[in-house]
Every structure is written in structure tokens, then in C-alpha cells.
């Protein structure tokens, strides 16, 4: 009896994380006929664009030229590069850009010790005096109007965080980038609905902004783009998405790079399942309770649910044919995922199965790293995204 409950619970969570929650948001959107977010293009606050870089000599010059050409009043814009103890030519390149643009406000902050992106942000944030702090990755290229767009969404004092839209510039180049792009586009649609209904559950590192006065100094193992929306929601404030503020970035072009990225993203997966009991207070959190449990908790449990589904169906398969069928389906899926790279199969369904299984394995390794003390706040960049 208990094994049956475990099996059907795992099946439900897997379904809800991948299909059920997304469908429910689409239905909610249709029922409530949600309006677009409000914008005020006359709002032109002082802005600091912070770029965190560690050994980004391949892209930092292009990034600096990109932000220098942003369509925003120069007198209200500062560019702050926080170098996370770079050991290549990153610092020299930035200094050269500063010398060649002495009419612009550009600051290089050099962290004396490499402690990861969040720590580099925390140290450099102490220098920021502007009203709005925009954060962007070194390899993310911003559209010319992206800063005007992102600040235009701060139309209410209760809105303290705005994330832009990450668009993959190589979305159709290979099966890995295609799979990531398909997943990401659906996730953007869901985030947009969450934003218009109340608040989002996470942003993205390519482009996001917060009111400087509301900046939170998280511990280095945490990531601002995912931790900030949660923190603000639990404190009665709003984090929203303005997907007209666009940043372009390359998705991982190799399976190895994309896999490493996903392992890194899961470096706090265990504590992210339910980071605060306050999330369950639906009277205070309202829609956010539903958003977090559906969008985050269920996804962070996928690794465990797949293990439970496989083991429980294996133990129950002699009970009736339904469990035998479920067990065989799972085994078949895992075999297909294993065979794809060996046989170099290129099929949409098989590519999806492979990508999905890779995501689950990345979660499992993330859990292993946490339990063995190998989870770290910094990582080696994926070269194929540069």
C-alpha cells in the first residue's frame, strides 16, 4: 500500500513539474485575462550597470563596447566592472577601455580573492550610489534600449526587482542549443504570467535590476538572480519580468558545457526545495505560494521523484501489469538516452529525452556535491558560450 502511494505521488510530481503547472498557468492567464505590465518611459533614474567577470578576456572588450553604446543618458549612467580575481588580460582590457573613454564614468573593482560571482557583486555593490543597479553577465550582449526598458518597469515603489529576457543567439545551431531554447521559451512564457499576476520566482543572470536601496548581500554560495525574487516575495515586495528588455547570449553548444552549467545551477538544490516555511503561508504570500511550489519545489524534486518512480514500479511490477508497463517505459527512456550519443541519433523526440535525462542527472550530481561538500560558489565558464 505504501509503495503504491510512493509511486503515484512521484508520478504526480513529475507530471506537475513538467506539464501540469504550465497548463494551470495558461488556464489562469485565460481566465483572468491578465494585462501587460505598466511602464513609464519618462522615468530615467541614475543607473549603474555592473558586470562581474572572471577571466573574460575573450568577450570583455565586446561587452564594454556594448554597454558604452546603450541608449541612456550618459550623465545618468555608470559602468562598474567587478573582476573576480581575474588572472588573464580582463583587467588590462577594461583599463584600456577606461583610458579611451575618459569622458564616461567607468570603474574597475578588482576583488583580491576569487570567491565567486555573488561575492564579487557584494563587494562592488558597496561602491554603488545610483538609484538602480543593473546586473549583467560578461558574455551577454544587451539590446540598445534594454536599460530604458528595464527601468521603465519600476512604476511602483513595491516593485524592487525587474528581470529582462534572455534570448539565445545560437538557438538553432545544434541539438543542445535547440533543446535548451525550447525549454527556455516555455519558461519565459510562464514567468511572464507569474509577473503579471503577482511576482516571479526567479530571474536570469544575463540581465536584471534592483533598486540599489533594496540590494541584498547574500552569502557567496547563493545566486542573486534566483535568490532575490524569493527574498522580496517573502518580504511583501515584487519582482517582475519585462521581457522587452533583451539580452543575447549563446547557449552551451556542447553537451559537456550545458551539463556543467546545469550541475552548477543545482549547487543549492536541497535548500531550494523549500527555502523558507513562510512560503506555505498562502494568506501572506498569496499566489507566490502556488508559484514557488509549482514552478520551483516540484522541479527541484524531480531527481528524487524519478528515483522513487523507478524503484517503486520495479518492486510493484509483479503486482499488476500497470506497474510492469511503467517500469519498462522508464527503462526504455533511460536506454534511449544512453544510446543517443553512442549512435549519434538526431531525432526531435530522442533529443528531448536525452536533454531531459541530462537535466535529471545534473540534479543528482548537484545533490551529491552538496552532500560531499563539493558544491562551490564559483565555476569555470563554458567556453562554447563565449
Secondary structure, DSSP 4 states (H G I P E B T S, - for coil): -HHHHHHHHHHHHHHIIIIIHHHHHHHHHHHHTPPPPP--TT----EEEEEEESS-TTTHHHHHHHHHT-SS-GGGEEEEEEESS--SSHHHHHHHHHHHTTTS-EEEEE-SS---HHHHHHHHHTT--SSEEEEEETTPEEPTTHHHHHHHT--STTEEEEEEEEEETTTTSSHHHHHHHHHHHHHHHHHHHHHHHS--S---TTSEEEEGGG-----TTS-HHHHHHHHHHHTT-EEEEEEEEEEEEPPPSSHHHHHHHHHHHTTTHHHHTTS-GGGG-HHHHTHHHHHIIIIIIHHHTHHHHHHHHHHHHHHHTTT-HHHHHHHHHHHHHHHHHHHHHHHT---HHHHHHHHHHHHHHHHHHHHHHHHTT---S-----GGG-
